[in-house]
Amino acid sequence: MNSFNTIAVIGLGYIGLPTAAAFAARRKKVIGVDVNQTAVDTINRGEIHIVEPELDIVVRATVREGYLRATTKPEPADAFLVAVPTPFKGDHEPDLRYIEAAAASIAPVLKKGDLVVLESTSPVGATEQLAGWLAERRSDLSFPQTAGEQSDIRVAHCPERVLPGHVMRELVQNDRVIGGMTPACSKLATKLYKTFVQGECIETDSRTAEMCKLTENAFRDVNIAFANELSMICGQSGVDVWELIKLANRHPRVNILNPGPGVGGHCIAVDPWFIVSQNRETARLIATARSVNDHKPQWVLSRVTDEIAALQQAGKNTVTVACMGLAFKADIDDLRESPAVQITLQLADNKSIEVLAVEPNIKVLPQALSDKGVQLVDMNVAFEQADILLILTDHAEFKKARLPGSAKIIDTRGITG
Ligand code: SAJ
């Protein structure tokens, strides 16, 4: 049986790089592959191009010891892990072009006995599609969709489920769902993950594993939508939503999540659409949750606009709004799909106000924000200058700070309660 002397990881982003590092830390020879030459060069210097606690230490050590190496072109290996983005396109249909590109790049170096694992969050059927793309390019090898348990190449879906900010710990400790295209595929993939996974590896088929990952994120999205909807209802009825949730959660079977400015990141705001796009008639609750969460930034904006109008009516000529936090959640630098960025951008369209941004985890503002005149400032500068403090991210720094009494505070995260 394959003993995985060399493992290739395709895609060195928020999931691929930590996974590559975890295998390398177990003294496996790991080839990390990414189309981004800058990322490849950074990793080969023993540095990292993303922010994730403890990842830098593991990458530095494994590169120095020669276990981890990055390149732009796949090389022969015993296992190939595909961890590339799966965004959506058009009317929220999944866009599998990066998986197809990964298949095209690894096909030439595949050999009998290899394992191919799709880690990217994917719509149901994507693993079979990946195997199809590989088979089209390698008619000399047999694949599970035609050869079943006798296939030359084993193919499985093993979705990642790690929480940004806690990736290095969760990679090792979380249970893993292993969805092989056949039981032999699952067995081989379990053997691979057992290299570093201390949680349980639970075997199933690839379609169930695909749906399982989508279900986990849709479940969270629906629950956050419930909290966000409550916050909008409470806003109309003069009830403090944070106190309400605290009280309701004293019930032994109620556990409401936290409202916020909307749902961001590259997972929860995206993955439920994969279920919806394949089940337009039946996935009604999941689709509604998406629209509730997507509407939340507009609701926050209308509250801020009301406050700005009130200050202007009271004679304040130039109102300064400080947007506290741009990251999509606390204590990370990731601005992808961030509702805080969306709100800040829209505020900056109002030429009668000044917009400041405070984001302790970044050094440079994204171009789109600086182009609109938004200034990145320290927290204390914002406290001195702001007429409205708009709390968009519950960073630890903000929770510890003494907020100024001089500004109107709009707290979308409940840190002031
Ligand atoms: N959020 C709230 N209220 C809450 C919880 C979250 O507004 O009570 C917001 C956050 O501020 C953020 C968004 O939701 O904008 C998503 O944050 P998150 O912490 O819920 O999740 P992610 O996107 O960082 O990671 C999720 C995780 N999935 C689940 O918890 C089911 C993680 O385990 C997955 O591995 C990850 O998606 C992924 O890669 O799919």
Residues whose N, C-alpha, C, O or C-beta is under 5 A from the ligand:
A	BS01	SAJ	E160 R161 V162 L163 P164 E216 N217 R220 I224 L257 N258 P259 G260 G262 V263 G264 G265 C267 I268 F328 K329
